[in-house]
Amino acid sequence: MVSKELTVINDSGIHARPAALIVETATKFRSNVIFIKDGMRANAKSIMNIMLLAAEPGAVIRVETEGDDEGDALKAIEDLFNSRFKYD
């Protein structure tokens, strides 16, 4: 398992569109991807789980990945956060 704390740096937090991008990214990997915010755990492959975190701008989220491609999964999620959830 690898993990990292990431900060929500976009202006509107994780609302529907960023949540959909997170799910789209996480489902590309075999590894489990878990977000943890304020003690609440969310499966990053579930849009409802991600939305329930109610992550506002500035929120710190611990991302844990576990599996064969855990490093690549964590890097992809980190890149998504750093891009401020922009489409490519």
PyMOL Python script that loads the backbone (N, CA, C, O; Angstrom):
from pymol import cmd

cmd.read_pdbstr("""\
ATOM      1  N   MET A   1       0.845  -1.184   0.000  1.00  0.00           N
ATOM      2  CA  MET A   1       0.000   0.000   0.000  1.00  0.00           C
ATOM      3  C   MET A   1       0.882   1.236   0.000  1.00  0.00           C
ATOM      4  O   MET A   1       1.894   1.300   0.699  1.00  0.00           O
ATOM      5  N   VAL A   2       0.478   2.216  -0.798  1.00  0.00           N
ATOM      6  CA  VAL A   2       1.121   3.522  -0.788  1.00  0.00           C
ATOM      7  C   VAL A   2       0.043   4.558  -0.509  1.00  0.00           C
ATOM      8  O   VAL A   2      -1.128   4.361  -0.833  1.00  0.00           O
ATOM      9  N   SER A   3       0.456   5.661   0.094  1.00  0.00           N
ATOM     10  CA  SER A   3      -0.519   6.708   0.397  1.00  0.00           C
ATOM     11  C   SER A   3       0.145   8.071   0.341  1.00  0.00           C
ATOM     12  O   SER A   3       1.367   8.199   0.424  1.00  0.00           O
ATOM     13  N   LYS A   4      -0.696   9.082   0.198  1.00  0.00           N
ATOM     14  CA  LYS A   4      -0.215  10.454   0.137  1.00  0.00           C
ATOM     15  C   LYS A   4      -1.358  11.383   0.495  1.00  0.00           C
ATOM     16  O   LYS A   4      -2.514  11.103   0.177  1.00  0.00           O
ATOM     17  N   GLU A   5      -1.040  12.491   1.158  1.00  0.00           N
ATOM     18  CA  GLU A   5      -2.047  13.511   1.429  1.00  0.00           C
ATOM     19  C   GLU A   5      -2.055  14.503   0.283  1.00  0.00           C
ATOM     20  O   GLU A   5      -1.011  15.028  -0.105  1.00  0.00           O
ATOM     21  N   LEU A   6      -3.244  14.757  -0.257  1.00  0.00           N
ATOM     22  CA  LEU A   6      -3.420  15.708  -1.346  1.00  0.00           C
ATOM     23  C   LEU A   6      -4.405  16.785  -0.912  1.00  0.00           C
ATOM     24  O   LEU A   6      -5.354  16.520  -0.175  1.00  0.00           O
ATOM     25  N   THR A   7      -4.162  18.001  -1.382  1.00  0.00           N
ATOM     26  CA  THR A   7      -5.031  19.127  -1.055  1.00  0.00           C
ATOM     27  C   THR A   7      -5.877  19.487  -2.264  1.00  0.00           C
ATOM     28  O   THR A   7      -5.381  19.541  -3.389  1.00  0.00           O
ATOM     29  N   VAL A   8      -7.155  19.732  -2.023  1.00  0.00           N
ATOM     30  CA  VAL A   8      -8.067  20.161  -3.082  1.00  0.00           C
ATOM     31  C   VAL A   8      -7.734  21.625  -3.380  1.00  0.00           C
ATOM     32  O   VAL A   8      -7.987  22.503  -2.556  1.00  0.00           O
ATOM     33  N   ILE A   9      -7.164  21.882  -4.565  1.00  0.00           N
ATOM     34  CA  ILE A   9      -6.698  23.238  -4.877  1.00  0.00           C
ATOM     35  C   ILE A   9      -7.571  23.974  -5.896  1.00  0.00           C
ATOM     36  O   ILE A   9      -7.317  25.139  -6.200  1.00  0.00           O
ATOM     37  N   ASN A  10      -8.590  23.307  -6.421  1.00  0.00           N
ATOM     38  CA  ASN A  10      -9.477  24.029  -7.339  1.00  0.00           C
ATOM     39  C   ASN A  10     -10.446  24.883  -6.531  1.00  0.00           C
ATOM     40  O   ASN A  10     -10.638  24.659  -5.336  1.00  0.00           O
ATOM     41  N   ASP A  11     -11.057  25.868  -7.195  1.00  0.00           N
ATOM     42  CA  ASP A  11     -11.876  26.869  -6.499  1.00  0.00           C
ATOM     43  C   ASP A  11     -13.219  26.364  -6.000  1.00  0.00           C
ATOM     44  O   ASP A  11     -13.806  26.984  -5.113  1.00  0.00           O
ATOM     45  N   SER A  12     -13.724  25.263  -6.535  1.00  0.00           N
ATOM     46  CA  SER A  12     -15.057  24.827  -6.136  1.00  0.00           C
ATOM     47  C   SER A  12     -15.105  23.488  -5.419  1.00  0.00           C
ATOM     48  O   SER A  12     -16.189  22.949  -5.198  1.00  0.00           O
ATOM     49  N   GLY A  13     -13.957  22.944  -5.054  1.00  0.00           N
ATOM     50  CA  GLY A  13     -13.952  21.686  -4.321  1.00  0.00           C
ATOM     51  C   GLY A  13     -14.298  20.514  -5.218  1.00  0.00           C
ATOM     52  O   GLY A  13     -14.288  20.617  -6.445  1.00  0.00           O
ATOM     53  N   ILE A  14     -14.604  19.398  -4.577  1.00  0.00           N
ATOM     54  CA  ILE A  14     -14.958  18.202  -5.346  1.00  0.00           C
ATOM     55  C   ILE A  14     -16.479  18.114  -5.437  1.00  0.00           C
ATOM     56  O   ILE A  14     -17.152  17.605  -4.541  1.00  0.00           O
ATOM     57  N   HIS A  15     -16.989  18.626  -6.545  1.00  0.00           N
ATOM     58  CA  HIS A  15     -18.420  18.541  -6.843  1.00  0.00           C
ATOM     59  C   HIS A  15     -18.601  17.455  -7.899  1.00  0.00           C
ATOM     60  O   HIS A  15     -17.711  16.620  -8.064  1.00  0.00           O
ATOM     61  N   ALA A  16     -19.698  17.438  -8.603  1.00  0.00           N
ATOM     62  CA  ALA A  16     -20.026  16.327  -9.506  1.00  0.00           C
ATOM     63  C   ALA A  16     -18.983  16.085 -10.596  1.00  0.00           C
ATOM     64  O   ALA A  16     -18.584  14.941 -10.811  1.00  0.00           O
ATOM     65  N   ARG A  17     -18.537  17.118 -11.277  1.00  0.00           N
ATOM     66  CA  ARG A  17     -17.592  16.915 -12.386  1.00  0.00           C
ATOM     67  C   ARG A  17     -16.239  16.383 -11.889  1.00  0.00           C
ATOM     68  O   ARG A  17     -15.745  15.398 -12.439  1.00  0.00           O
ATOM     69  N   PRO A  18     -15.621  17.001 -10.866  1.00  0.00           N
ATOM     70  CA  PRO A  18     -14.378  16.416 -10.357  1.00  0.00           C
ATOM     71  C   PRO A  18     -14.565  15.001  -9.818  1.00  0.00           C
ATOM     72  O   PRO A  18     -13.688  14.154  -9.987  1.00  0.00           O
ATOM     73  N   ALA A  19     -15.691  14.740  -9.176  1.00  0.00           N
ATOM     74  CA  ALA A  19     -15.954  13.391  -8.661  1.00  0.00           C
ATOM     75  C   ALA A  19     -16.005  12.386  -9.799  1.00  0.00           C
ATOM     76  O   ALA A  19     -15.478  11.280  -9.678  1.00  0.00           O
ATOM     77  N   ALA A  20     -16.636  12.763 -10.905  1.00  0.00           N
ATOM     78  CA  ALA A  20     -16.708  11.874 -12.069  1.00  0.00           C
ATOM     79  C   ALA A  20     -15.319  11.623 -12.644  1.00  0.00           C
ATOM     80  O   ALA A  20     -15.012  10.505 -13.058  1.00  0.00           O
ATOM     81  N   LEU A  21     -14.477  12.654 -12.671  1.00  0.00           N
ATOM     82  CA  LEU A  21     -13.106  12.486 -13.164  1.00  0.00           C
ATOM     83  C   LEU A  21     -12.288  11.577 -12.249  1.00  0.00           C
ATOM     84  O   LEU A  21     -11.475  10.781 -12.719  1.00  0.00           O
ATOM     85  N   ILE A  22     -12.507  11.699 -10.949  1.00  0.00           N
ATOM     86  CA  ILE A  22     -11.810  10.835  -9.989  1.00  0.00           C
ATOM     87  C   ILE A  22     -12.200   9.377 -10.241  1.00  0.00           C
ATOM     88  O   ILE A  22     -11.336   8.503 -10.317  1.00  0.00           O
ATOM     89  N   VAL A  23     -13.487   9.122 -10.369  1.00  0.00           N
ATOM     90  CA  VAL A  23     -13.971   7.756 -10.613  1.00  0.00           C
ATOM     91  C   VAL A  23     -13.428   7.235 -11.938  1.00  0.00           C
ATOM     92  O   VAL A  23     -12.959   6.100 -12.014  1.00  0.00           O
ATOM     93  N   GLU A  24     -13.488   8.053 -12.971  1.00  0.00           N
ATOM     94  CA  GLU A  24     -12.974   7.654 -14.286  1.00  0.00           C
ATOM     95  C   GLU A  24     -11.496   7.276 -14.204  1.00  0.00           C
ATOM     96  O   GLU A  24     -11.064   6.293 -14.806  1.00  0.00           O
ATOM     97  N   THR A  25     -10.730   8.059 -13.457  1.00  0.00           N
ATOM     98  CA  THR A  25      -9.296   7.794 -13.305  1.00  0.00           C
ATOM     99  C   THR A  25      -9.059   6.538 -12.472  1.00  0.00           C
ATOM    100  O   THR A  25      -8.276   5.672 -12.863  1.00  0.00           O
ATOM    101  N   ALA A  26      -9.726   6.434 -11.334  1.00  0.00           N
ATOM    102  CA  ALA A  26      -9.508   5.302 -10.425  1.00  0.00           C
ATOM    103  C   ALA A  26      -9.876   3.966 -11.062  1.00  0.00           C
ATOM    104  O   ALA A  26      -9.221   2.953 -10.817  1.00  0.00           O
ATOM    105  N   THR A  27     -10.924   3.969 -11.880  1.00  0.00           N
ATOM    106  CA  THR A  27     -11.370   2.703 -12.472  1.00  0.00           C
ATOM    107  C   THR A  27     -10.448   2.201 -13.580  1.00  0.00           C
ATOM    108  O   THR A  27     -10.626   1.083 -14.063  1.00  0.00           O
ATOM    109  N   LYS A  28      -9.482   2.993 -13.986  1.00  0.00           N
ATOM    110  CA  LYS A  28      -8.499   2.552 -14.978  1.00  0.00           C
ATOM    111  C   LYS A  28      -7.487   1.577 -14.381  1.00  0.00           C
ATOM    112  O   LYS A  28      -6.732   0.932 -15.109  1.00  0.00           O
ATOM    113  N   PHE A  29      -7.478   1.474 -13.049  1.00  0.00           N
ATOM    114  CA  PHE A  29      -6.476   0.669 -12.354  1.00  0.00           C
ATOM    115  C   PHE A  29      -7.119  -0.500 -11.621  1.00  0.00           C
ATOM    116  O   PHE A  29      -8.275  -0.434 -11.201  1.00  0.00           O
ATOM    117  N   ARG A  30      -6.352  -1.561 -11.479  1.00  0.00           N
ATOM    118  CA  ARG A  30      -6.820  -2.737 -10.747  1.00  0.00           C
ATOM    119  C   ARG A  30      -6.780  -2.498  -9.235  1.00  0.00           C
ATOM    120  O   ARG A  30      -7.552  -3.100  -8.488  1.00  0.00           O
ATOM    121  N   SER A  31      -5.889  -1.627  -8.794  1.00  0.00           N
ATOM    122  CA  SER A  31      -5.702  -1.373  -7.363  1.00  0.00           C
ATOM    123  C   SER A  31      -6.950  -0.764  -6.726  1.00  0.00           C
ATOM    124  O   SER A  31      -7.736  -0.082  -7.384  1.00  0.00           O
ATOM    125  N   ASN A  32      -7.108  -1.026  -5.437  1.00  0.00           N
ATOM    126  CA  ASN A  32      -8.116  -0.329  -4.648  1.00  0.00           C
ATOM    127  C   ASN A  32      -7.622   1.092  -4.418  1.00  0.00           C
ATOM    128  O   ASN A  32      -6.442   1.308  -4.145  1.00  0.00           O
ATOM    129  N   VAL A  33      -8.524   2.057  -4.529  1.00  0.00           N
ATOM    130  CA  VAL A  33      -8.191   3.459  -4.302  1.00  0.00           C
ATOM    131  C   VAL A  33      -9.180   3.985  -3.266  1.00  0.00           C
ATOM    132  O   VAL A  33     -10.389   4.015  -3.497  1.00  0.00           O
ATOM    133  N   ILE A  34      -8.644   4.397  -2.125  1.00  0.00           N
ATOM    134  CA  ILE A  34      -9.473   4.872  -1.015  1.00  0.00           C
ATOM    135  C   ILE A  34      -9.105   6.315  -0.692  1.00  0.00           C
ATOM    136  O   ILE A  34      -7.925   6.654  -0.598  1.00  0.00           O
ATOM    137  N   PHE A  35     -10.121   7.166  -0.524  1.00  0.00           N
ATOM    138  CA  PHE A  35      -9.931   8.542  -0.067  1.00  0.00           C
ATOM    139  C   PHE A  35     -10.359   8.592   1.395  1.00  0.00           C
ATOM    140  O   PHE A  35     -11.355   7.976   1.776  1.00  0.00           O
ATOM    141  N   ILE A  36      -9.606   9.326   2.214  1.00  0.00           N
ATOM    142  CA  ILE A  36      -9.954   9.500   3.621  1.00  0.00           C
ATOM    143  C   ILE A  36      -9.946  10.992   3.928  1.00  0.00           C
ATOM    144  O   ILE A  36      -8.942  11.673   3.720  1.00  0.00           O
ATOM    145  N   LYS A  37     -11.077  11.492   4.426  1.00  0.00           N
ATOM    146  CA  LYS A  37     -11.199  12.900   4.820  1.00  0.00           C
ATOM    147  C   LYS A  37     -11.941  12.957   6.148  1.00  0.00           C
ATOM    148  O   LYS A  37     -13.051  12.439   6.280  1.00  0.00           O
ATOM    149  N   ASP A  38     -11.315  13.589   7.117  1.00  0.00           N
ATOM    150  CA  ASP A  38     -11.923  13.740   8.445  1.00  0.00           C
ATOM    151  C   ASP A  38     -12.404  12.403   9.008  1.00  0.00           C
ATOM    152  O   ASP A  38     -13.470  12.329   9.620  1.00  0.00           O
ATOM    153  N   GLY A  39     -11.615  11.349   8.801  1.00  0.00           N
ATOM    154  CA  GLY A  39     -11.935  10.034   9.321  1.00  0.00           C
ATOM    155  C   GLY A  39     -12.935   9.242   8.494  1.00  0.00           C
ATOM    156  O   GLY A  39     -13.193   8.076   8.792  1.00  0.00           O
ATOM    157  N   MET A  40     -13.499   9.849   7.469  1.00  0.00           N
ATOM    158  CA  MET A  40     -14.467   9.167   6.612  1.00  0.00           C
ATOM    159  C   MET A  40     -13.731   8.551   5.419  1.00  0.00           C
ATOM    160  O   MET A  40     -12.951   9.224   4.747  1.00  0.00           O
ATOM    161  N   ARG A  41     -13.987   7.267   5.166  1.00  0.00           N
ATOM    162  CA  ARG A  41     -13.344   6.545   4.070  1.00  0.00           C
ATOM    163  C   ARG A  41     -14.303   6.451   2.889  1.00  0.00           C
ATOM    164  O   ARG A  41     -15.503   6.234   3.059  1.00  0.00           O
ATOM    165  N   ALA A  42     -13.745   6.619   1.676  1.00  0.00           N
ATOM    166  CA  ALA A  42     -14.572   6.550   0.473  1.00  0.00           C
ATOM    167  C   ALA A  42     -13.840   5.768  -0.607  1.00  0.00           C
ATOM    168  O   ALA A  42     -12.648   5.970  -0.841  1.00  0.00           O
ATOM    169  N   ASN A  43     -14.567   4.879  -1.256  1.00  0.00           N
ATOM    170  CA  ASN A  43     -14.042   4.145  -2.393  1.00  0.00           C
ATOM    171  C   ASN A  43     -14.025   5.113  -3.581  1.00  0.00           C
ATOM    172  O   ASN A  43     -15.070   5.621  -3.986  1.00  0.00           O
ATOM    173  N   ALA A  44     -12.831   5.365  -4.138  1.00  0.00           N
ATOM    174  CA  ALA A  44     -12.698   6.337  -5.230  1.00  0.00           C
ATOM    175  C   ALA A  44     -13.281   5.836  -6.544  1.00  0.00           C
ATOM    176  O   ALA A  44     -13.296   6.571  -7.532  1.00  0.00           O
ATOM    177  N   LYS A  45     -13.757   4.604  -6.571  1.00  0.00           N
ATOM    178  CA  LYS A  45     -14.403   4.077  -7.769  1.00  0.00           C
ATOM    179  C   LYS A  45     -15.922   4.219  -7.693  1.00  0.00           C
ATOM    180  O   LYS A  45     -16.642   3.699  -8.544  1.00  0.00           O
ATOM    181  N   SER A  46     -16.404   4.924  -6.670  1.00  0.00           N
ATOM    182  CA  SER A  46     -17.839   5.156  -6.476  1.00  0.00           C
ATOM    183  C   SER A  46     -18.115   6.653  -6.399  1.00  0.00           C
ATOM    184  O   SER A  46     -17.666   7.324  -5.470  1.00  0.00           O
ATOM    185  N   ILE A  47     -18.853   7.174  -7.373  1.00  0.00           N
ATOM    186  CA  ILE A  47     -19.130   8.613  -7.385  1.00  0.00           C
ATOM    187  C   ILE A  47     -19.904   9.043  -6.141  1.00  0.00           C
ATOM    188  O   ILE A  47     -19.675  10.136  -5.622  1.00  0.00           O
ATOM    189  N   MET A  48     -20.806   8.212  -5.661  1.00  0.00           N
ATOM    190  CA  MET A  48     -21.563   8.576  -4.455  1.00  0.00           C
ATOM    191  C   MET A  48     -20.646   8.665  -3.247  1.00  0.00           C
ATOM    192  O   MET A  48     -20.779   9.576  -2.430  1.00  0.00           O
ATOM    193  N   ASN A  49     -19.718   7.727  -3.128  1.00  0.00           N
ATOM    194  CA  ASN A  49     -18.768   7.770  -2.014  1.00  0.00           C
ATOM    195  C   ASN A  49     -17.948   9.054  -2.054  1.00  0.00           C
ATOM    196  O   ASN A  49     -17.756   9.704  -1.027  1.00  0.00           O
ATOM    197  N   ILE A  50     -17.469   9.417  -3.232  1.00  0.00           N
ATOM    198  CA  ILE A  50     -16.649  10.627  -3.368  1.00  0.00           C
ATOM    199  C   ILE A  50     -17.479  11.871  -3.052  1.00  0.00           C
ATOM    200  O   ILE A  50     -17.002  12.764  -2.352  1.00  0.00           O
ATOM    201  N   MET A  51     -18.692  11.943  -3.549  1.00  0.00           N
ATOM    202  CA  MET A  51     -19.560  13.103  -3.293  1.00  0.00           C
ATOM    203  C   MET A  51     -19.861  13.261  -1.798  1.00  0.00           C
ATOM    204  O   MET A  51     -19.954  14.380  -1.296  1.00  0.00           O
ATOM    205  N   LEU A  52     -20.014  12.133  -1.091  1.00  0.00           N
ATOM    206  CA  LEU A  52     -20.329  12.193   0.343  1.00  0.00           C
ATOM    207  C   LEU A  52     -19.196  12.771   1.180  1.00  0.00           C
ATOM    208  O   LEU A  52     -19.420  13.179   2.319  1.00  0.00           O
ATOM    209  N   LEU A  53     -17.991  12.812   0.638  1.00  0.00           N
ATOM    210  CA  LEU A  53     -16.884  13.428   1.372  1.00  0.00           C
ATOM    211  C   LEU A  53     -17.056  14.937   1.512  1.00  0.00           C
ATOM    212  O   LEU A  53     -16.502  15.546   2.427  1.00  0.00           O
ATOM    213  N   ALA A  54     -17.823  15.536   0.608  1.00  0.00           N
ATOM    214  CA  ALA A  54     -18.066  16.988   0.628  1.00  0.00           C
ATOM    215  C   ALA A  54     -16.754  17.754   0.789  1.00  0.00           C
ATOM    216  O   ALA A  54     -16.612  18.584   1.687  1.00  0.00           O
ATOM    217  N   ALA A  55     -15.799  17.464  -0.094  1.00  0.00           N
ATOM    218  CA  ALA A  55     -14.473  18.063   0.001  1.00  0.00           C
ATOM    219  C   ALA A  55     -14.472  19.471  -0.593  1.00  0.00           C
ATOM    220  O   ALA A  55     -14.621  19.656  -1.801  1.00  0.00           O
ATOM    221  N   GLU A  56     -14.303  20.440   0.275  1.00  0.00           N
ATOM    222  CA  GLU A  56     -14.298  21.838  -0.104  1.00  0.00           C
ATOM    223  C   GLU A  56     -12.884  22.259  -0.535  1.00  0.00           C
ATOM    224  O   GLU A  56     -11.921  21.527  -0.302  1.00  0.00           O
ATOM    225  N   PRO A  57     -12.761  23.443  -1.165  1.00  0.00           N
ATOM    226  CA  PRO A  57     -11.423  23.929  -1.498  1.00  0.00           C
ATOM    227  C   PRO A  57     -10.555  23.995  -0.240  1.00  0.00           C
ATOM    228  O   PRO A  57     -11.000  24.469   0.805  1.00  0.00           O
ATOM    229  N   GLY A  58      -9.333  23.524  -0.347  1.00  0.00           N
ATOM    230  CA  GLY A  58      -8.426  23.505   0.790  1.00  0.00           C
ATOM    231  C   GLY A  58      -8.481  22.237   1.614  1.00  0.00           C
ATOM    232  O   GLY A  58      -7.643  22.038   2.494  1.00  0.00           O
ATOM    233  N   ALA A  59      -9.448  21.375   1.351  1.00  0.00           N
ATOM    234  CA  ALA A  59      -9.571  20.120   2.108  1.00  0.00           C
ATOM    235  C   ALA A  59      -8.349  19.238   1.834  1.00  0.00           C
ATOM    236  O   ALA A  59      -7.833  19.189   0.717  1.00  0.00           O
ATOM    237  N   VAL A  60      -7.910  18.557   2.868  1.00  0.00           N
ATOM    238  CA  VAL A  60      -6.796  17.620   2.736  1.00  0.00           C
ATOM    239  C   VAL A  60      -7.361  16.208   2.744  1.00  0.00           C
ATOM    240  O   VAL A  60      -8.094  15.815   3.652  1.00  0.00           O
ATOM    241  N   ILE A  61      -7.004  15.456   1.711  1.00  0.00           N
ATOM    242  CA  ILE A  61      -7.505  14.089   1.562  1.00  0.00           C
ATOM    243  C   ILE A  61      -6.321  13.138   1.501  1.00  0.00           C
ATOM    244  O   ILE A  61      -5.390  13.334   0.720  1.00  0.00           O
ATOM    245  N   ARG A  62      -6.367  12.106   2.335  1.00  0.00           N
ATOM    246  CA  ARG A  62      -5.355  11.048   2.246  1.00  0.00           C
ATOM    247  C   ARG A  62      -5.844  10.049   1.214  1.00  0.00           C
ATOM    248  O   ARG A  62      -6.966   9.549   1.289  1.00  0.00           O
ATOM    249  N   VAL A  63      -4.980   9.768   0.249  1.00  0.00           N
ATOM    250  CA  VAL A  63      -5.298   8.800  -0.800  1.00  0.00           C
ATOM    251  C   VAL A  63      -4.447   7.567  -0.550  1.00  0.00           C
ATOM    252  O   VAL A  63      -3.221   7.651  -0.486  1.00  0.00           O
ATOM    253  N   GLU A  64      -5.100   6.426  -0.408  1.00  0.00           N
ATOM    254  CA  GLU A  64      -4.412   5.146  -0.212  1.00  0.00           C
ATOM    255  C   GLU A  64      -4.708   4.263  -1.416  1.00  0.00           C
ATOM    256  O   GLU A  64      -5.863   4.105  -1.811  1.00  0.00           O
ATOM    257  N   THR A  65      -3.661   3.691  -1.994  1.00  0.00           N
ATOM    258  CA  THR A  65      -3.839   2.750  -3.091  1.00  0.00           C
ATOM    259  C   THR A  65      -3.163   1.441  -2.717  1.00  0.00           C
ATOM    260  O   THR A  65      -2.093   1.429  -2.109  1.00  0.00           O
ATOM    261  N   GLU A  66      -3.803   0.343  -3.088  1.00  0.00           N
ATOM    262  CA  GLU A  66      -3.248  -0.970  -2.775  1.00  0.00           C
ATOM    263  C   GLU A  66      -3.553  -1.936  -3.920  1.00  0.00           C
ATOM    264  O   GLU A  66      -4.706  -2.119  -4.312  1.00  0.00           O
ATOM    265  N   GLY A  67      -2.493  -2.546  -4.442  1.00  0.00           N
ATOM    266  CA  GLY A  67      -2.658  -3.517  -5.518  1.00  0.00           C
ATOM    267  C   GLY A  67      -1.466  -3.519  -6.447  1.00  0.00           C
ATOM    268  O   GLY A  67      -0.461  -2.852  -6.199  1.00  0.00           O
ATOM    269  N   ASP A  68      -1.591  -4.279  -7.524  1.00  0.00           N
ATOM    270  CA  ASP A  68      -0.494  -4.454  -8.478  1.00  0.00           C
ATOM    271  C   ASP A  68       0.019  -3.146  -9.067  1.00  0.00           C
ATOM    272  O   ASP A  68       1.222  -2.988  -9.276  1.00  0.00           O
ATOM    273  N   ASP A  69      -0.882  -2.211  -9.333  1.00  0.00           N
ATOM    274  CA  ASP A  69      -0.505  -0.957  -9.987  1.00  0.00           C
ATOM    275  C   ASP A  69      -0.719   0.249  -9.066  1.00  0.00           C
ATOM    276  O   ASP A  69      -1.070   1.338  -9.519  1.00  0.00           O
ATOM    277  N   GLU A  70      -0.501   0.032  -7.768  1.00  0.00           N
ATOM    278  CA  GLU A  70      -0.789   1.062  -6.771  1.00  0.00           C
ATOM    279  C   GLU A  70      -0.021   2.362  -6.999  1.00  0.00           C
ATOM    280  O   GLU A  70      -0.579   3.446  -6.830  1.00  0.00           O
ATOM    281  N   GLY A  71       1.249   2.265  -7.379  1.00  0.00           N
ATOM    282  CA  GLY A  71       2.048   3.470  -7.609  1.00  0.00           C
ATOM    283  C   GLY A  71       1.516   4.289  -8.772  1.00  0.00           C
ATOM    284  O   GLY A  71       1.424   5.514  -8.691  1.00  0.00           O
ATOM    285  N   ASP A  72       1.169   3.613  -9.842  1.00  0.00           N
ATOM    286  CA  ASP A  72       0.618   4.303 -11.009  1.00  0.00           C
ATOM    287  C   ASP A  72      -0.741   4.921 -10.688  1.00  0.00           C
ATOM    288  O   ASP A  72      -1.047   6.024 -11.140  1.00  0.00           O
ATOM    289  N   ALA A  73      -1.547   4.216  -9.915  1.00  0.00           N
ATOM    290  CA  ALA A  73      -2.872   4.733  -9.535  1.00  0.00           C
ATOM    291  C   ALA A  73      -2.725   5.998  -8.691  1.00  0.00           C
ATOM    292  O   ALA A  73      -3.423   6.985  -8.921  1.00  0.00           O
ATOM    293  N   LEU A  74      -1.824   5.968  -7.723  1.00  0.00           N
ATOM    294  CA  LEU A  74      -1.623   7.138  -6.866  1.00  0.00           C
ATOM    295  C   LEU A  74      -1.121   8.319  -7.683  1.00  0.00           C
ATOM    296  O   LEU A  74      -1.573   9.447  -7.484  1.00  0.00           O
ATOM    297  N   LYS A  75      -0.191   8.072  -8.599  1.00  0.00           N
ATOM    298  CA  LYS A  75       0.350   9.140  -9.445  1.00  0.00           C
ATOM    299  C   LYS A  75      -0.748   9.744 -10.310  1.00  0.00           C
ATOM    300  O   LYS A  75      -0.800  10.964 -10.465  1.00  0.00           O
ATOM    301  N   ALA A  76      -1.617   8.931 -10.870  1.00  0.00           N
ATOM    302  CA  ALA A  76      -2.699   9.434 -11.720  1.00  0.00           C
ATOM    303  C   ALA A  76      -3.672  10.304 -10.922  1.00  0.00           C
ATOM    304  O   ALA A  76      -4.119  11.343 -11.409  1.00  0.00           O
ATOM    305  N   ILE A  77      -3.997   9.887  -9.711  1.00  0.00           N
ATOM    306  CA  ILE A  77      -4.887  10.681  -8.854  1.00  0.00           C
ATOM    307  C   ILE A  77      -4.209  11.988  -8.463  1.00  0.00           C
ATOM    308  O   ILE A  77      -4.837  13.047  -8.485  1.00  0.00           O
ATOM    309  N   GLU A  78      -2.930  11.915  -8.105  1.00  0.00           N
ATOM    310  CA  GLU A  78      -2.179  13.129  -7.748  1.00  0.00           C
ATOM    311  C   GLU A  78      -2.144  14.104  -8.930  1.00  0.00           C
ATOM    312  O   GLU A  78      -2.347  15.305  -8.749  1.00  0.00           O
ATOM    313  N   ASP A  79      -1.892  13.595 -10.127  1.00  0.00           N
ATOM    314  CA  ASP A  79      -1.871  14.454 -11.318  1.00  0.00           C
ATOM    315  C   ASP A  79      -3.226  15.120 -11.536  1.00  0.00           C
ATOM    316  O   ASP A  79      -3.293  16.287 -11.923  1.00  0.00           O
ATOM    317  N   LEU A  80      -4.299  14.384 -11.290  1.00  0.00           N
ATOM    318  CA  LEU A  80      -5.647  14.934 -11.436  1.00  0.00           C
ATOM    319  C   LEU A  80      -5.869  16.082 -10.451  1.00  0.00           C
ATOM    320  O   LEU A  80      -6.394  17.129 -10.829  1.00  0.00           O
ATOM    321  N   PHE A  81      -5.473  15.891  -9.196  1.00  0.00           N
ATOM    322  CA  PHE A  81      -5.596  16.961  -8.203  1.00  0.00           C
ATOM    323  C   PHE A  81      -4.766  18.169  -8.624  1.00  0.00           C
ATOM    324  O   PHE A  81      -5.240  19.303  -8.562  1.00  0.00           O
ATOM    325  N   ASN A  82      -3.529  17.929  -9.049  1.00  0.00           N
ATOM    326  CA  ASN A  82      -2.633  19.031  -9.419  1.00  0.00           C
ATOM    327  C   ASN A  82      -3.102  19.789 -10.652  1.00  0.00           C
ATOM    328  O   ASN A  82      -2.758  20.958 -10.824  1.00  0.00           O
ATOM    329  N   SER A  83      -3.878  19.144 -11.507  1.00  0.00           N
ATOM    330  CA  SER A  83      -4.409  19.811 -12.690  1.00  0.00           C
ATOM    331  C   SER A  83      -5.676  20.612 -12.356  1.00  0.00           C
ATOM    332  O   SER A  83      -6.265  21.255 -13.224  1.00  0.00           O
ATOM    333  N   ARG A  84      -6.071  20.559 -11.106  1.00  0.00           N
ATOM    334  CA  ARG A  84      -7.321  21.218 -10.643  1.00  0.00           C
ATOM    335  C   ARG A  84      -8.543  20.597 -11.326  1.00  0.00           C
ATOM    336  O   ARG A  84      -9.545  21.266 -11.577  1.00  0.00           O
ATOM    337  N   PHE A  85      -8.428  19.304 -11.616  1.00  0.00           N
ATOM    338  CA  PHE A  85      -9.516  18.532 -12.220  1.00  0.00           C
ATOM    339  C   PHE A  85      -9.897  19.039 -13.611  1.00  0.00           C
ATOM    340  O   PHE A  85     -11.073  19.076 -13.973  1.00  0.00           O
ATOM    341  N   LYS A  86      -8.892  19.423 -14.374  1.00  0.00           N
ATOM    342  CA  LYS A  86      -9.117  19.892 -15.743  1.00  0.00           C
ATOM    343  C   LYS A  86      -9.175  18.719 -16.695  1.00  0.00           C
ATOM    344  O   LYS A  86      -8.483  17.720 -16.500  1.00  0.00           O
ATOM    345  N   TYR A  87      -9.991  18.833 -17.718  1.00  0.00           N
ATOM    346  CA  TYR A  87     -10.036  17.832 -18.776  1.00  0.00           C
ATOM    347  C   TYR A  87      -8.811  17.991 -19.651  1.00  0.00           C
ATOM    348  O   TYR A  87      -8.301  19.098 -19.827  1.00  0.00           O
ATOM    349  N   ASP A  88      -8.336  16.873 -20.203  1.00  0.00           N
ATOM    350  CA  ASP A  88      -7.207  16.941 -21.139  1.00  0.00           C
ATOM    351  C   ASP A  88      -7.704  17.182 -22.539  1.00  0.00           C
ATOM    352  O   ASP A  88      -6.905  17.271 -23.471  1.00  0.00           O
TER     353      ASP A  88
END
""", "prot")
cmd.dss("prot")
cmd.show_as("cartoon", "prot")
cmd.util.cbc("prot")
cmd.orient("prot")
